Amino acid sequence: MIVRPAEVDGVVNNPWMGWGLWAGPIYFDGTPRTLEENTIAFGGDAPADTGVPLFDWVLVDWMWADLEPREGQFRCEELDAVIEYWASRGKQINLRVWVTDDPGWNGAPGASEVCPNWVYEAGLRWHPYVGEGHTPKREPDYADPSYEQVYLPRLQNLLTALAERYDRPRHPFNFLGCMGYGQWGEWHTMWSRYAWPSKQVKHDTLARIVNTYGDTFKHVDLAISYCFDTFNFDGHSPAGEAWGSFHDRVAHDDPEDFKYRQALDVALERGFLLGRHGFIDGLWYTDRVIMEAEWRRTALYAEANWSYLDVKNHGTHGTVDENVDVMLEWHSNYGHFYTDAAGYQRAMDEDAESFARSLKSGGLGYRLVLTEAAFPGQVRPGQLLLLKQRWANRNVGRCYKRHPLGLFLLDQAGREVYSEMDKSFDQTSWVRGQSYELTSIFHLPADLPEGVYDLRIAMTDWEGNPALRLAIAGDKGHKRYRLGSVRVSEDADHGDHWAAG
């Protein structure tokens, strides 16, 4: 007999996917935000028309200079408070610690200090430029020996301190941004047009940054930007180049050469996620080629240009729905506008349905559906219980972390009598448009009491706790889904009777 669970059509959000809010010490005007503005000012978490939270994670931007005002003296209390506030509300955290410079955003002056002044005083050479906010800026001189001798050891000390504080098996982070080069964490120097001496020097320097992050963090996933590259592809300095010429070069860049120059080859080998910042109006040929080549293996993060309020007030970066549509075409697991407290309140007033649409069938990330299942209606204690399944993923991305399939037998009083995980279960390769058939084998204990039990399933963490929401009916709470009943009896026929739900 075949069980066909009813498929639900509402919002389903899950870890490792979905929409992010925005918190941090600076915004477009360069003005610090208070702890309250980064936490309680967001207000309620679920729009009234759906009752389901539409934002499942929070981007937290922070400055190295704020975290380590003096060498070896760390000040993490406010950052801890922001992380703890959102984690206690079930949100994952994307922590992005800025460690080079800030050219200003949207004409604002930007943060006055990103890389602490004491690093420069220790001997780090720097490169002057004028930022987007028309104010003098400085950034590390990446090709100068002082970058490796002075900067990188101190960056390592910062990352080690962050890892000791946050990098543990049960952490609240979906990913952490790999910084250490360029402006806005986007792995380019658009405003400074930094002149590298050669392609090889650039690759080797950026690879050292990638490996510094990869060697330091053992549990938290890392993400790296695959934005365009401002380095001339023939090895010449881009200083003074007209933007029209730059755009023409970028449009004809070679994707494999691009990955090498940006050390993305190293990052991808180490399993980094790929983030495309400045999304809808900054996409190029190389981006599309890399996206098409990598999305089945690496989760993709789409960060729209500027803030949600800028999109709404000026309309210069596409509508919310247009942004969503392109994010879906680009197989994004994560979507992000810069949505601060004021932006969130307005988004829920004006665009809740657009965000909800992106979390329904065909939306961001993954949406796992059990379309068919079969199991014996009666079994003996000590017998194998085989659960035959057919699954589908309805959404544009994938579930890139493996979650075992848990089976649970509950007695008539709702008490769990038996559970087991199928640790061979692997949903990480499932993509939209395919059907996946498999059989899970469970081992009933010989002393399992006779009786009629509810049979429920869940996708669990490695401790057996239900972890993922499925897009099917039957959730009786705790992300466990009822498939039907099974009778445990000493006189049961061995596997001859199969149950319908």
Secondary structure, DSSP 8 states (H G I E B T S, - for coil): --B---B--S----TT-EEEEEE-S--TT-----TTTTTGGG--SS-TTT-S-SEEEEEEEEEHHHH-SBTTB---HHHHHHHHHHHTTT-EEEEEEE-SB---STT----S-SS-HHHHHTT--EEEEE-TTSSEEEEE-TTSHHIIIIIHHHHHHHHHHHHHHH-SSS-SEEEEE--SSSBTTSS--TTT----S-HHHHHHHHHHHHHHHHHH-SSS-EEEE-----S-TTS---TT--HHHHHHHHHT--HHHHHHHTTHHHHHHTT-EEEE-S-TTS--HHHHHHHHHHTTTS-EEEEEEEEHHHHHHH--S--HHHHHHHHHHTT-SEEEEE--HHHHHHHHHHSHHHHHHTTSTT-SS--EEEEEEE-BSEE-TT-EEEEEEEEEE-SSS---S---EEEEEE-TTS-EEEEEEETT---TT--TT--EEEEEEEE--TT---EEEEEEEEEB-TTS-B----SBS-B-STT-EEEEEEEE-TT--SS--B---
